[in-house]
Each structure stands twice: as C-alpha cells, then as structure tokens.
C-alpha cells in the first residue's frame, strides 16, 4: 500500500458512522492506531494505511451498507457543504469530480456520461484497490454512499438503473440487502464499482442553491486541494489508470499518457526516475487483481483472463505460473483447502 493520505474528514465520518452502529470509538481508534491530532482537524490528512486499518477493524461485522447510507454527503465535509449549495444536481456532481484529489481519488468515484439506446445516462465509476476490495465492507459502503449522496441532493425518489460491485454475491436469501437498498438489479464480481443513473436527474435544481455561499465554500475546498503535496508518485497514478483501463483490454503507455495529459516519452522517463516501468506496473496490477478475482469460484480462469485484459487465456496462465509457480486452477484448489 502506498504512503498517500485521505482527507481527515472522511476518516472521521467513517469512525462516527461506525460508532453510530454500535462500534466502540476508542477500540477502533486503538485498532487503527489513529492519532487523535489527525481527527481533531477535519481538513488534515490521515495516512492511507491508517484509514485502511480502520476499515479492517470495522469489517469484523457486515455493516458496509449501513455505514455507506450514513455517510452520504457527511463524509465529504467542506466539499459536501459546497456542492449542496450549487444550482443543480449536474453542477454538484461536476464540482465533486473536480475535488476528487482533495478527498482521495480512490475514495471518490469519477463520473462518466454515455447513452443507452438513445437515453442519456451517467455512472459513477470507481476502482476499489485490492486491499479494500478484499474487505468487502468498504465496497458496500462506497456504493451505498454514492447512492445516498445522489438521493440527498436529487431526491429520495431517485434509484440507480444498475449497480455493479467488485465482490461476490453474499450467501443466503434470494433478494440481498443490497438489492433492497439500491432498489435495482446488482451485478456481482464486476471489475469496477459502478453505479448508473438516468441523466435526466442532472437538471434538477437544488433547494439550497446559494451562489455566494457556494463560492465561499468552493474557494475553501480549492485552497485545501492546492495545499496537498502534489508530489504523488507517477507510478501510483499510472497504476490507478491501468486498473481502470484493464476493463477494456490491455492498456498501452501511450493511452495512459493521454489520460494523464503527458507524452509517452515523458511518462516513460518519470517512471524510470521512480525505479519502475510501465510493463512492471501492468504486471503488478494484473497480479493483484488476479488473486482477488480467483476468490470468486463462479469466475472461470478464461473469464478472469478477459477481466485482466489478456487477449487469450494462455497468456494469463503463463503469467500466473510465473508469479506463483502453479496454475490458476491449482492455486484456487489450494486456497480452498
């Protein structure tokens, strides 16, 4: 896990939501080794490993949906306050997208617009890093928080068209708590977390629209964003883009460079200066995701190969043998035992 950080307000909101559903605040703080000075200032930063440790402690119980429903806008603090005073749902979500780096790029999904059979839609797309995805509860919480946020600003009558979760379907009842909360069909074991809505809601005006107040809060959020150490490692940004790009096949250095707004040569040089390279990062991302996907017994090795961007299953088998010394089938059988 890298040494980046998340906005303290997010960690604090998760901690408060967990306390509201029965966890001991002191026990969680101790388990995650959270420094109280981080939590005293919602505009401070919390190291990502500490934020992850908090989720590890919370994941002892199946509370992800409930936590996400409680988070909604509250986990965004100054950003949440600001977007609730924009003039429309579309303006609010566009502002949130611009401020992703302030909270943490992996904690706030990005918005994509598209059309389905002539109907305009948008979806929140989020890469859930393997450490968090293995815990399951952060996956449930992030999806629920996205839906709760949309309902908070657009209206409680808004339901997503589809929800795709990078986790296995829970055992038990025919209708899961996820389907009852989201009020739509769920696609399980998806490569990315996606929450899809009809774009018509973007035009809805917000009842608390206030141009002056939004301007003040937006300036505050922007100042905080600019105060963050922008020396995020290029390799971290490239790895994030690789994760998202694998859904569409094997990405190239040139494609990633375009997404990051730099030339292929410059990107190659920056990665080299950090002691790594594009192929090494691609291999590591695939390796991490392969272990996660193999935990779902309903996915065949060929399907996993496709989700990892391999053109054919044999390439995946060769890579997996290189990583582990055994085939995906042998690894899965051993893990089951």
For each residue, the residues with C-beta under 8 A, 3 or more apart:
1: 48 49 52 129 131
2: 48 233 236
3: 47 48 49
4: 47 48 104 232 236
5: 45 46 47 48 51 104
6: 10 11 45 46 48 51 103 104 107
7: 10 11 42 43 45 46 77 102 103 104 224
8: 11 12 38 39 41 42 43 44 45 46
9: 12 13 42 43 75 76 77 78 103
10: 6 7 13 14 46 51 75 76 77 103 104 107
11: 6 7 8 14 15 34 38 39 46 50 51 54
12: 8 9 15 16 39 42
13: 9 10 16 17 71 74 75 77
14: 10 11 17 18 51 54 55 58 67 71 75 141
15: 11 12 18 19 25 28 29 34 39 54
16: 12 13 19 20 74
17: 13 14 20 21 66 67 70 71 74 75
18: 14 15 21 23 25 28 54 58 63 67
19: 15 16 22 23 24 25 28
20: 16 17 70
21: 17 18 63 66 67 70
22: 19
23: 18 19 27 28 57 58 61
24: 19 27 28
25: 15 18 19 28 29
26: 29 30
27: 23 24 30 31 57
28: 15 18 19 23 24 25 31 32 34 54 57 58
29: 15 25 26 32 34 36 39
30: 26 27 33
31: 27 28 53 54 56 57
32: 28 29 50 51 53 54 56 57
33: 30 50 53
34: 11 15 28 29 38 39 46 50 54
35: 38 39 50
36: 29 39 40
37: 40 41 44
38: 8 11 34 35 41 44 45 46 50
39: 8 11 12 15 29 34 35 36 46
40: 36 37 44
41: 8 37 38 44
42: 7 8 9 12 77 78
43: 7 8 9 77 78 224
44: 8 37 38 40 41
45: 5 6 7 8 38 228
46: 5 6 7 8 10 11 34 38 39 50 51
47: 3 4 5 50 51
48: 1 2 3 4 5 6 51 52 104
49: 1 3 52 53
50: 11 32 33 34 35 38 46 47 53 54
51: 5 6 10 11 14 32 46 47 48 54 55
52: 1 48 49 55 56 131 132
53: 31 32 33 49 50 56 57
54: 11 14 15 18 28 31 32 34 50 51 57 58
55: 14 51 52 58 59 132 135 137 138
56: 31 32 52 53 59 135
57: 23 27 28 31 32 53 54 60
58: 14 18 23 28 54 55 61 63 67 137
59: 55 56 64 135 136 137 138
60: 57
61: 23 58 137
62: 137 170
63: 18 21 58 66 67 137
64: 59 67 68 136 137 138 139 140 141 144
65: 68 69 140 141 144 177 178 181
66: 17 21 63 69 70 144
67: 14 17 18 21 58 63 64 70 71 137 141 144 145
68: 64 65 71 72 140 141 142 143 144 145 146 147 148
69: 65 66 72 144 145 148 181
70: 17 20 21 66 67 74 148
71: 13 14 17 67 68 74 75 141 144 145 148
72: 68 69 75 145 148 149 151 152
73: 76 80 81 83 84 148 149 152 153
74: 13 16 17 70 71 77 80
75: 9 10 13 14 17 71 72 80 145
76: 9 10 73 79 80 81 83 96 103 108 149
77: 7 9 10 13 42 43 74 80 81
78: 9 42 43 81 82 217 220 221 224
79: 76 82 83 95 96 99 102 103 221
80: 73 74 75 76 77 83 84 149
81: 73 76 77 78 84 85 217
82: 78 79 85 86 95 214 217 218 220 221
83: 73 76 79 80 86 91 92 93 95 96 153
84: 73 80 81 92 152 153 206 208
85: 81 82 206 208 209 210 213 214 217
86: 82 83 91 92 95 206 209 214
87: 91 205 206 209 211
88: 91 92 202 203 204 205 206 209
89: 92 93 150 153 154 201 202 203 204 206
90: 93 94 202 203
91: 83 86 87 88 94 95
92: 83 84 86 88 89 95 96 153 206
93: 83 89 90 96 97 111 122 202
94: 90 91 97 98 111
95: 79 82 83 86 91 92 98 99 218
96: 76 79 83 92 93 99 100 108 111
97: 93 94 100 110 111
98: 94 95
99: 79 95 96 102 103 108 221 222 225
100: 96 97 103 104 105 108 110
101: 104 105 225 228
102: 7 79 99 221 224 225 228
103: 6 7 9 10 76 79 99 100 107 108
104: 4 5 6 7 10 48 100 101 107 108
105: 100 101 108 240
106: 126 127 128 129 132 240
107: 6 10 103 104 142
108: 76 96 99 100 103 104 105 126
109: 124 125 126 142 146 193 195
110: 97 100 124 125 126
111: 93 94 96 97 122 123 124 125
112: 122 123 125
113: 120 121 122 199
114: 121 122 123
115: 118 119 120 121
116: 119 121
117:
118: 115
119: 115 116 198 199
120: 113 115 198 199 200
121: 113 114 115 116 161 196 197 198 199
122: 93 111 112 113 114 196 197 199 202
123: 111 112 114 194 195 196 197
124: 109 110 111 146 193 194 195 196
125: 109 110 111 112 192 193 194 244
126: 106 108 109 110 142 146 192 193 194
127: 106 192 193 240 243 244
128: 106 132 133 138 139 142 166 192 193
129: 1 106 132 133 243
130: 133 134 288 289 291 292
131: 1 52 134 135
132: 52 55 106 128 129 135 138 139
133: 128 129 130 136 138 139 166 167 292
134: 130 131 292 295
135: 55 56 59 131 132 138 139
136: 59 64 133 139 140 167
137: 55 58 59 61 62 63 64 67 140 141
138: 55 59 64 128 132 133 135 141 142
139: 64 128 132 133 135 136 142 143 165 166 167 193
140: 64 65 68 136 137 143 144 165 167 178
141: 14 64 65 67 68 71 137 138 144 145
142: 68 107 109 126 128 138 139 145 146 193
143: 68 139 140 146 147 163 165 178 182 193 195
144: 64 65 66 67 68 69 71 140 141 147 148 181 182
145: 67 68 69 71 72 75 141 142 148 149
146: 68 109 124 126 142 143 149 150 195
147: 68 143 144 150 151 160 163 181 182 195
148: 68 69 70 71 72 73 144 145 151 152
149: 72 73 76 80 145 146 152 153
150: 89 146 147 153 154 158 160 195 197 201
151: 72 147 148 154 155 156 158
152: 72 73 84 148 149
153: 73 83 84 89 92 149 150 206
154: 89 150 151 158 201 204
155: 151 158 201 204
156: 151
157:
158: 150 151 154 155 197 201
159: 182 183 184
160: 147 150 163 182 183 184 195 196 197
161: 121 184 196 197 198
162: 184 185 187 194 195 196
163: 143 147 160 178 182 184 185 186 187 194 195 196
164: 186 187 190 192 193 194 195 196
165: 139 140 143 178 186 187 188 189 190 193
166: 128 133 139 189 190 191 192 193 292
167: 133 136 139 140 188 189
168: 188 189 295 296 298
169: 176 186 188 189
170: 62 176 177 178
171:
172: 176
173: 176
174:
175: 179 180
176: 169 170 172 173 179 180 186
177: 65 170 180 181
178: 65 140 143 163 165 170 181 182 186
179: 175 176 182 183 184 185 186
180: 175 176 177 183
181: 65 69 144 147 177 178
182: 143 144 147 159 160 163 178 179 186 195
183: 159 160 179 180
184: 159 160 161 162 163 179
185: 162 163 179
186: 163 164 165 169 176 178 179 182
187: 162 163 164 165 190
188: 165 167 168 169
189: 165 166 167 168 169 293 296 298 299
190: 164 165 166 187 193 194
191: 166 246 247 289 307
192: 125 126 127 128 164 166 244 247
193: 109 124 125 126 127 128 139 142 143 164 165 166 190
194: 123 124 125 126 162 163 164 190
195: 109 123 124 143 146 147 150 160 162 163 164 182
196: 121 122 123 124 160 161 162 163 164
197: 121 122 123 150 158 160 161 201
198: 119 120 121 161 201
199: 113 119 120 121 122 202
200: 120 203
201: 89 150 154 155 158 197 198 204
202: 88 89 90 93 122 199
203: 88 89 90 200
204: 88 89 154 155 201
205: 87 88 209
206: 84 85 86 87 88 89 92 153 209
207:
208: 84 85
209: 85 86 87 88 205 206 214
210: 85 213 214
211: 87 214 215
212: 215 216
213: 85 210 216 217
214: 82 85 86 209 210 211 217 218
215: 211 212 218 219
216: 212 213 219 220
217: 78 81 82 85 213 214 220 221
218: 82 95 214 215 221 222
219: 215 216 222 223
220: 78 82 216 217 223 224
221: 78 79 82 99 102 217 218 224 225
222: 99 218 219 225 226
223: 219 220 226 227
224: 7 43 78 102 220 221 227 228
225: 99 101 102 221 222 228
226: 222 223
227: 223 224
228: 45 101 102 224 225
229: 232
230:
231:
232: 4 229 236 237
233: 2 236 237 274
234: 237 238 267 270 271 274
235: 238 239 271 274 276 281
236: 2 4 232 233 239 240
237: 232 233 234 240 241 260
238: 234 235 241 242 256 260 267 271 278 281
239: 235 236 242 243 281 284 285
240: 105 106 127 236 237 243 244
241: 237 238 244 245 251 256 259 260
242: 238 239 245 246 251 256 281 282 285
243: 127 129 239 240 246 285 289
244: 125 127 192 240 241 247
245: 241 242 248 249 251 255 256 259 309
246: 191 242 243 249 250 251 285 286 289 307 308 309
247: 191 192 244 307 309
248: 245 251 309
249: 245 246 309 311
250: 246 282 309 310 311
251: 241 242 245 246 248 255 256 282 309
252: 255 256
253: 256 257 264 267 268 278
254: 257 258 264
255: 245 251 252 258 259
256: 238 241 242 245 251 252 253 259 260 267 278
257: 253 254 260 261 262 263 264 266 267
258: 254 255 261
259: 241 245 255 256
260: 237 238 241 256 257 267
261: 257 258
262: 257 266 267 270
263: 257 266 267
264: 253 254 257 267 268
265: 268 269
266: 257 262 263 269 270
267: 234 238 253 256 257 260 262 263 264 270 271 278
268: 253 264 265 271 272 277 278
269: 265 266 272 273
270: 234 262 266 267 273 274
271: 234 235 238 267 268 274 276 277 278 281
272: 268 269 275 276 277
273: 269 270
274: 233 234 235 270 271
275: 272
276: 235 271 272 280 281
277: 268 271 272 280 281
278: 238 253 256 267 268 271 281 282
279: 282 283
280: 276 277 283 284
281: 235 238 239 242 271 276 277 278 284 285
282: 242 250 251 278 279 285 286
283: 279 280 286 287 319
284: 239 280 281 287 288
285: 239 242 243 246 281 282 288 289
286: 246 282 283 289 290 308 309 319
287: 283 284 290 291 319 323
288: 130 284 285 291 292
289: 130 191 243 246 285 286 292 293 307 308
290: 286 287 293 294 304 308 316 320 323 328
291: 130 287 288 294 295
292: 130 133 134 166 288 289 295
293: 189 289 290 296 299 304 307 308
294: 290 291 299 304 328 331 332 335
295: 134 168 291 292 335
296: 168 189 293 299
297: 332 336
298: 168 189
299: 189 293 294 296 303 304 307
300: 303 304
301: 304 305 313 316 317 328 329
302: 305 306 313
303: 299 300 306 307
304: 290 293 294 299 300 301 307 308 316 328
305: 301 302 308 310 312 313 315 316 317
306: 302 303 309 310
307: 191 246 247 289 293 299 303 304
308: 246 286 289 290 293 304 305 316
309: 245 246 247 248 249 250 251 286 306
310: 250 305 306 313 315 316 319
311: 249 250 315
312: 305 315 316
313: 301 302 305 310 316 317
314: 317 318
315: 305 310 311 312 318 319
316: 290 301 304 305 308 310 312 313 319 320 328
317: 301 305 313 314 320 321 327 328
318: 314 315 321 322
319: 283 286 287 310 315 316 322 323
320: 290 316 317 323 324 326 327 328 331
321: 317 318 324 325 326 327
322: 318 319
323: 287 290 319 320
324: 320 321 331
325: 321
326: 320 321 330 331 334
327: 317 320 321 330 331
328: 290 294 301 304 316 317 320 331 332
329: 301 332 333
330: 326 327 333 334
331: 294 320 324 326 327 328 334 335
332: 294 297 328 329 335 336
333: 329 330 336 337
334: 326 330 331 337
335: 294 295 331 332
336: 297 332 333
337: 333 334
